[in-house]
């Protein structure tokens, strides 16, 4: 039986062999432009978290105790399995596109296209939340009419920065991460003498809003696999990805847990006070107005970092899909000077602007639902590749047999199913419509390819 393998896998196999031989491989730029460990750690950090901003409403929904337990347990129950899957498959198939390549290899082009559409729409919808968050923070000190200008101006300007190169974006993420985390480090140290553990067990008045709680928790701790779409731009991904993901897990847990412990343990505040931005108010109570201002500025910087990291992920995903022949070849075009996928960046910017004016809660719920669907398919691809392609070269391999891997994936999958079921009929209807459109889009792309209406990467190798 013949199986068609896209020529994108030929350079992947060559890259794996050359990495073993110790030679340098061109992955979309020269060696100096490739991502190394530290920038990749902070890109993952901004893909997933970007600091505790946005976690306040979890306290409002379920109280401080459940919030602290959630941000302690969830990163390990959810983040570690997804990180292990990402580390193994990014090392085994280190090409741009990441999870799209995995699903395509495991189940074929339709699965790759569907997973890519779900994840891409989730990513773009998520990106649109960050200019809105910045506008909301500025809205506290500026007229509401500045919101539209802030959203549009920030989106266009940061998209231009993304065009200047992934290495610049990566080291920029390092600088933004250090500056935005600094006020929380100071707040945690200054709050330590004032912490009273009894405040951590204060209950919210009325019923707990578990749906909101889990949506906020999930939104703040997902997208561990997003950096995989840039695997072709990472130096020695078989070593760099596992290390970066391990460091990122520790950094992200600490960046949420310590500031939340400090704020909830040292400040007496009713649950209804915990709205978006309250951590800045808590910083002001603990350290003074200067620390509050720094924390508010950190929120803007954090949003910038998350926007840049996730726009890079989305753009390189489109590039990878074009290399696989799932999208027209134009999306694989790179800028001559910076080697960045400028068409993919421009397309992602336009779509981000189109959805930037949705309500924040609608953005979170829709992004979570689409991401859940995509990640379930991603776990299935991981298990299928282990079962059907045991001889696939895996420079990093999760040290578990297949039954244990299935159990490992079952824990986060249960939560993904819960998020999907609890999304509500409006989100469910929207996601269902987008899924139908995604299948239709794949059919349109196949028609365009067969009729040669658009240019695709169509070279195949028969095995």
C-alpha positions in Angstrom: 0.0 0.0 0.0 1.4 3.4 -1.0 1.5 6.3 1.5 2.2 9.8 0.4 4.6 11.8 2.5 5.0 15.5 1.9 8.4 16.6 1.0 8.5 18.7 4.1 9.4 15.5 5.9 12.5 15.1 3.8 14.2 18.2 5.2 13.0 17.1 8.7 14.8 13.8 8.3 17.8 15.5 7.0 17.7 17.9 9.9 17.6 15.1 12.4 20.5 13.3 10.8 22.6 16.5 10.6 21.8 17.3 14.2 23.2 13.9 15.2 26.3 14.6 13.2 26.7 18.0 14.9 26.3 20.1 11.8 24.2 23.2 11.4 21.0 23.2 9.5 19.3 26.1 7.9 15.8 26.3 9.3 14.5 29.5 7.9 17.4 31.7 8.8 21.1 31.5 9.6 22.5 29.9 12.7 22.8 33.2 14.5 19.1 33.8 14.2 18.0 30.5 15.8 16.2 30.5 19.1 18.3 29.3 22.1 17.3 28.1 25.5 16.7 31.4 27.4 14.6 33.1 24.7 12.6 30.0 24.2 11.8 29.7 27.9 10.4 33.2 27.9 8.5 32.7 24.7 6.8 29.7 26.3 6.3 31.7 29.4 4.4 34.4 27.4 2.6 31.8 25.3 1.2 30.3 28.5 1.0 32.9 31.2 2.9 36.3 31.1 2.4 36.7 34.9 -0.5 36.6 37.2 -2.5 39.3 35.4 -6.0 38.1 34.7 -6.0 35.5 37.5 -7.9 37.8 39.9 -11.3 36.7 38.9 -10.6 33.2 40.0 -10.4 34.5 43.5 -13.7 36.2 42.9 -15.3 33.0 41.6 -14.1 30.4 44.1 -12.1 32.2 46.9 -8.4 32.3 47.7 -8.0 28.7 48.8 -9.3 27.1 45.7 -7.4 29.6 43.6 -4.1 28.8 45.2 -4.8 25.0 45.0 -5.8 25.5 41.3 -2.6 27.3 40.4 -0.5 24.8 42.3 -2.1 21.6 41.0 -3.3 22.5 37.5 0.1 23.3 36.0 1.3 19.8 36.9 -1.9 17.9 36.1 -2.4 19.8 32.8 0.9 21.5 31.9 3.3 18.6 32.5 1.5 16.1 30.2 1.1 18.6 27.4 4.7 19.7 27.8 5.9 16.1 27.6 3.9 15.5 24.5 5.3 18.8 23.0 8.9 17.9 23.9 8.8 14.4 22.3 7.1 15.4 19.1 8.9 18.7 18.6 12.2 16.8 18.8 11.0 13.9 16.6 9.4 16.2 13.9 11.2 19.6 14.4 9.5 21.5 11.6 7.5 24.7 11.6 3.8 24.0 12.0 4.3 21.9 15.1 1.1 20.1 16.1 -0.2 20.4 12.5 2.6 18.3 11.3 2.0 15.7 14.1 -1.7 15.3 13.2 -1.0 15.2 9.5 1.6 12.5 10.1 -0.7 10.5 12.4 -4.1 10.8 10.6 -3.6 12.5 7.3 -4.2 16.0 5.7 -7.8 16.5 6.9 -6.8 16.0 10.5 -3.8 18.3 10.1 -5.9 21.0 8.5 -8.7 20.7 11.1 -6.3 20.8 14.0 -4.5 23.7 12.5 -7.7 25.6 12.0 -8.9 25.0 15.6 -5.6 26.0 17.1 -5.0 28.9 14.8 -8.4 30.5 15.5 -8.0 29.9 19.2 -4.5 31.5 19.0 -5.8 34.5 17.1 -8.8 34.9 19.3 -6.6 34.8 22.3 -4.2 37.4 20.8 -7.1 39.8 20.4 -7.7 39.8 24.1 -4.3 41.5 24.9 -4.9 44.9 23.2 -8.3 44.8 24.8 -6.8 44.2 28.3 -4.4 47.1 27.8 -7.2 49.3 26.7 -9.2 48.3 29.8 -6.2 49.2 32.0 -5.7 52.5 30.3 -9.5 53.1 30.5 -9.1 53.5 34.2 -7.1 56.7 33.7 -8.2 57.8 30.2 -11.5 58.5 28.4 -13.3 55.5 26.9 -12.8 56.9 23.4 -9.1 55.9 23.5 -10.0 52.2 23.6 -10.5 51.9 19.8 -7.3 53.7 19.1 -5.3 51.7 21.6 -6.5 48.4 20.2 -5.8 49.2 16.6 -2.5 51.1 17.3 -1.1 48.4 19.5 -2.1 45.6 17.1 -0.4 47.2 14.1 2.7 48.4 15.9 3.4 45.1 17.6 2.8 43.2 14.4 5.5 45.3 12.8 7.9 44.4 15.6 7.2 40.8 15.0 8.3 41.3 11.4 11.8 42.2 12.5 12.7 38.6 13.4 12.1 35.7 15.9 15.4 36.2 17.6 14.6 39.8 18.4 11.1 38.8 19.6 12.7 36.1 21.8 15.2 38.3 23.5 12.5 41.0 23.7 10.4 38.5 25.6 13.3 38.0 28.1 13.5 41.7 28.8 9.7 42.1 29.1 9.5 39.0 31.3 12.1 40.3 33.8 10.6 43.8 34.0 7.0 42.7 34.3 7.8 40.1 37.0 10.0 42.4 39.1 7.1 44.2 40.8 5.6 40.9 41.9 8.9 39.8 43.3 9.0 43.0 45.4 5.4 42.6 46.4 5.9 39.1 47.5 9.0 40.0 49.6 7.2 43.1 51.1 4.1 41.2 51.9 5.8 38.3 53.7 5.7 39.8 57.2 2.0 40.8 56.7 0.7 37.4 55.5 -1.9 35.7 57.7 -2.7 32.1 56.6 -6.3 32.5 57.9 -7.0 34.8 55.0 -6.3 32.0 52.5 -9.3 30.1 53.7 -11.9 32.9 53.6 -14.9 31.7 51.7 -16.7 33.7 49.0 -20.2 34.9 49.8 -22.9 33.0 48.0 -22.4 30.2 45.5 -19.0 29.6 43.9 -18.9 30.1 40.1 -17.1 27.0 39.1 -17.6 27.6 35.4 -15.9 31.0 35.6 -13.2 29.6 37.9 -12.2 26.8 35.5 -12.4 29.1 32.4 -10.1 31.6 34.0 -7.7 28.9 35.3 -7.6 27.2 31.9 -7.2 30.5 30.0 -4.2 31.4 32.2 -2.5 28.0 31.9 -2.9 26.7 28.4 -1.0 27.0 25.1 2.0 24.9 26.3 2.3 23.4 22.8 2.2 26.7 20.9 6.0 27.2 20.7 6.1 23.9 18.8 5.0 25.7 15.6 8.4 27.5 15.7 10.5 24.3 16.1 12.2 24.8 12.8 13.6 28.0 14.1 15.1 26.5 17.4 18.7 25.6 17.8 19.0 21.8 18.5 15.3 21.4 19.3 15.8 17.8 20.5 17.7 19.2 23.5 16.4 22.7 23.8 12.7 22.0 23.8 12.6 19.5 26.8 14.9 21.8 28.9 12.9 25.0 28.0 9.6 23.4 28.9 10.9 22.1 32.2 12.2 25.5 33.2 9.0 27.2 32.0 6.8 25.0 34.2 8.7 26.0 37.3 8.7 29.7 36.3 5.0 29.8 35.5 3.9 28.1 38.7 6.0 30.5 40.8 4.8 33.6 38.8 1.2 32.8 39.7 1.4 31.2 43.1 3.7 33.5 45.0 2.0 36.8 44.1 -1.4 35.3 44.8 -0.3 33.9 48.1 1.2 37.3 49.0 -1.9 39.4 48.0 -4.6 37.1 49.4 -2.6 36.5 52.6 -1.8 40.1 53.4 -4.8 42.1 52.2 -8.3 42.0 53.7 -10.6 42.3 50.7 -14.0 40.9 49.9 -14.3 38.5 47.0 -16.2 41.0 44.8 -13.1 43.3 44.9 -11.1 40.7 42.9 -11.7 41.9 39.4 -9.2 42.2 36.6 -6.5 44.7 37.7 -7.0 44.1 41.5 -3.4 42.8 41.9 -2.2 46.3 41.1 -4.5 47.6 43.9 -3.1 45.0 46.3 0.4 46.0 45.3 -0.5 49.6 46.2 -1.8 48.5 49.6 1.3 46.4 50.3 4.1 48.7 48.9 2.6 52.1 48.1 1.5 53.9 45.0 4.8 53.5 43.2 4.5 49.7 43.4 0.9 49.9 42.1 2.0 52.1 39.1 4.9 49.6 38.4 2.5 46.7 38.5 0.0 48.5 36.2 2.9 49.2 33.8 3.9 45.5 34.1 0.4 44.5 32.9 0.9 46.5 29.7 4.4 45.0 29.2 3.1 41.5 29.9 0.3 42.0 27.3 3.0 43.1 24.8 5.0 40.0 25.5 2.0 37.6 25.1 0.9 39.3 21.9 4.4 39.0 20.4 4.9 35.4 21.4 1.5 34.2 20.3 1.6 36.2 17.0 4.9 34.5 16.2 3.3 31.1 17.0 0.3 31.7 14.8 2.4 33.1 11.9 4.9 30.2 11.9 1.9 27.8 12.1 0.6 29.2 8.8 4.1 28.9 7.3 4.3 25.3 8.4 0.9 24.5 6.9 2.0 26.1 3.7 5.1 23.9 3.7 2.8 20.9 4.1 0.7 21.9 1.2 -2.4 22.6 3.4 -2.3 26.3 2.5 -1.2 28.2 -0.6 2.5 28.6 -0.9 2.3 32.4 -0.5 2.0 31.9 3.2 5.5 30.4 3.3 7.0 33.6 1.8 9.7 35.1 4.0 11.1 38.6 4.1 14.4 38.9 2.4 16.2 40.7 5.2 14.6 39.2 8.4 13.6 35.8 7.1 10.2 36.2 8.8 6.9 34.9 7.2 5.6 38.3 6.4 2.5 37.2 4.6 1.5 35.0 7.5 2.1 37.9 10.0 0.0 40.3 7.9 -2.8 37.8 7.6 -2.8 37.1 11.3 -2.8 40.8 12.1 -5.8 41.4 9.9 -7.8 38.6 11.5 -6.8 39.8 15.0 -8.1 43.2 14.3 -11.4 41.7 13.0 -12.1 40.0 16.4 -10.5 42.5 18.7 -13.8 44.2 19.5 -15.5 41.1 21.0 -16.3 41.1 24.7 -13.5 39.8 26.9 -15.5 36.9 28.3 -16.6 35.9 24.8 -12.9 35.8 23.7 -11.9 33.7 26.6 -14.7 31.1 26.3 -14.3 30.8 22.5 -10.5 30.5 22.6 -10.8 27.8 25.4 -13.3 25.7 23.5 -11.4 25.7 20.2 -8.2 25.0 22.0 -9.8 22.1 23.8 -11.0 20.5 20.6 -7.5 20.8 19.0 -5.7 19.5 22.0 -7.8 16.4 22.2 -6.9 15.6 18.6 -3.3 16.4 19.4 -3.2 13.8 22.2 -4.8 11.3 19.9 -2.1 12.0 17.3 0.6 11.5 19.9 -0.7 8.1 21.0 -1.3 7.0 17.5 2.3 7.8 16.5 3.6 5.9 19.4 1.4 2.9 18.5 1.9 2.9 14.7 5.3 4.3 14.3 7.4 3.0 17.2 10.6 3.3 15.0 10.2 7.0 14.4 13.4 8.6 15.5 12.7 10.4 18.8 15.7 12.2 20.2 13.7 12.9 23.3 11.2 10.2 24.4 8.8 10.3 27.3 10.0 7.3 29.4 6.6 5.6 29.6 5.0 2.6 27.8 1.9 3.2 25.7 -0.7 2.3 28.4 0.9 4.7 30.9 1.0 7.4 28.2 -2.8 6.9 27.6 -3.4 7.3 31.3 -1.2 10.5 31.3 -3.2 12.0 28.5 -6.5 11.0 30.1 -6.2 13.4 33.0 -6.0 16.6 31.0 -8.4 15.2 28.4 -11.1 14.9 31.1 -10.6 18.5 31.9 -10.8 19.4 28.2 -14.1 17.6 27.9 -15.4 19.5 30.9 -14.4 22.8 29.5 -16.1 22.0 26.2 -19.3 20.8 27.9 -19.5 23.8 30.2 -18.8 26.4 27.4 -22.5 27.2 26.9 -24.7 26.9 23.8 -23.5 30.2 22.2 -19.9 29.2 22.3 -20.8 25.6 21.3 -22.8 26.9 18.3 -20.0 29.2 17.2 -17.3 26.5 17.5 -19.5 24.1 15.6 -20.0 26.6 12.8 -16.2 27.3 12.7 -15.5 23.5 12.5 -17.9 23.1 9.6 -16.2 26.0 7.9 -12.8 24.4 8.6 -13.8 21.2 6.9 -15.2 23.3 4.0 -12.0 25.3 3.8 -9.9 22.1 3.5 -12.2 21.0 0.6 -11.8 24.4 -1.1 -8.0 24.2 -0.7 -8.0 20.7 -2.2 -10.1 22.0 -5.1 -7.8 24.9 -5.7 -4.8 22.6 -5.6 -6.3 20.1 -8.1 -7.5 22.8 -10.5 -4.2 24.7 -10.0 -6.0 27.9 -9.2 -3.4 28.7 -6.5 0.2 27.5 -6.1 0.8 24.9 -3.4 3.7 22.8 -2.2 2.5 19.6 -3.9 5.7 17.5 -4.3 5.3 14.0 -2.8 7.4 10.9 -2.3 5.8 7.5 -2.7 6.7 5.0 -0.1 
